[in-house]
Amino acid sequence: MAEKRTEKKLVTVQFKRPWGRYSPRDRAGFEPEKAKDLIDRKIAVEPGKEGAGGSKPAGGSGQDGK
Protein backbone atom coordinates (compact mmCIF):
# COMPACT_ATOMS: atom_id res chain seq x y z
CA MET A 1 0.00 0.00 0.00
CA ALA A 2 1.41 3.37 -0.98
CA GLU A 3 1.96 5.92 1.76
CA LYS A 4 0.20 9.24 1.45
CA ARG A 5 2.70 12.01 1.97
CA THR A 6 1.49 15.27 3.41
CA GLU A 7 3.26 18.28 2.02
CA LYS A 8 4.34 20.84 4.59
CA LYS A 9 4.95 24.42 3.62
CA LEU A 10 8.47 25.62 4.26
CA VAL A 11 9.16 28.82 6.14
CA THR A 12 12.01 30.98 4.86
CA VAL A 13 14.40 32.39 7.45
CA GLN A 14 17.44 34.64 7.15
CA PHE A 15 20.36 33.86 9.42
CA LYS A 16 21.73 36.52 11.77
CA ARG A 17 24.74 34.45 12.85
CA PRO A 18 26.50 31.26 11.78
CA TRP A 19 24.60 28.01 12.27
CA GLY A 20 25.67 24.71 10.74
CA ARG A 21 26.55 25.31 7.10
CA TYR A 22 24.80 28.69 7.05
CA SER A 23 26.45 32.12 7.38
CA PRO A 24 24.92 35.44 8.39
CA ARG A 25 22.54 36.79 5.70
CA ASP A 26 22.03 33.31 4.17
CA ARG A 27 18.41 32.34 3.56
CA ALA A 28 16.96 28.85 3.81
CA GLY A 29 13.59 27.12 4.09
CA PHE A 30 12.64 24.94 7.05
CA GLU A 31 9.54 23.23 8.41
CA PRO A 32 7.55 25.67 10.57
CA GLU A 33 8.63 24.10 13.87
CA LYS A 34 12.35 24.35 13.04
CA ALA A 35 11.99 27.90 11.69
CA LYS A 36 10.25 28.97 14.92
CA ASP A 37 13.03 27.36 16.98
CA LEU A 38 15.74 29.23 15.02
CA ILE A 39 13.85 32.52 15.39
CA ASP A 40 13.17 31.97 19.11
CA ARG A 41 16.88 31.24 19.67
CA LYS A 42 17.75 34.49 17.81
CA ILE A 43 19.80 32.59 15.24
CA ALA A 44 17.55 33.69 12.38
CA VAL A 45 14.72 36.07 11.54
CA GLU A 46 12.00 36.19 8.93
CA PRO A 47 13.42 37.86 5.80
CA GLY A 48 12.72 41.57 5.68
CA LYS A 49 12.31 41.83 9.44
CA GLU A 50 14.58 44.12 11.44
CA GLY A 51 17.79 42.47 12.64
CA ALA A 52 18.30 40.23 9.64
CA GLY A 53 21.87 41.48 9.34
CA GLY A 54 23.34 43.24 6.39
CA SER A 55 20.57 45.81 6.32
CA LYS A 56 22.92 48.74 6.91
CA PRO A 57 25.29 49.87 4.18
CA ALA A 58 28.88 48.84 4.69
CA GLY A 59 31.69 51.29 5.22
CA GLY A 60 32.56 54.23 7.39
CA SER A 61 34.25 54.18 10.75
CA GLY A 62 31.59 56.31 12.41
CA GLN A 63 34.14 59.03 13.24
CA ASP A 64 32.58 61.66 11.02
CA GLY A 65 29.54 62.01 13.27
CA LYS A 66 27.05 60.66 10.71
Secondary structure as UniProt FT lines:
FT   STRAND          11..15
FT   TURN            20..21
FT   TURN            24..25
FT   STRAND          27..30
FT   HELIX           32..40
FT   TURN            41..42
FT   STRAND          44..45
FT   TURN            47..48
FT   TURN            50..51
FT   TURN            63..64
//
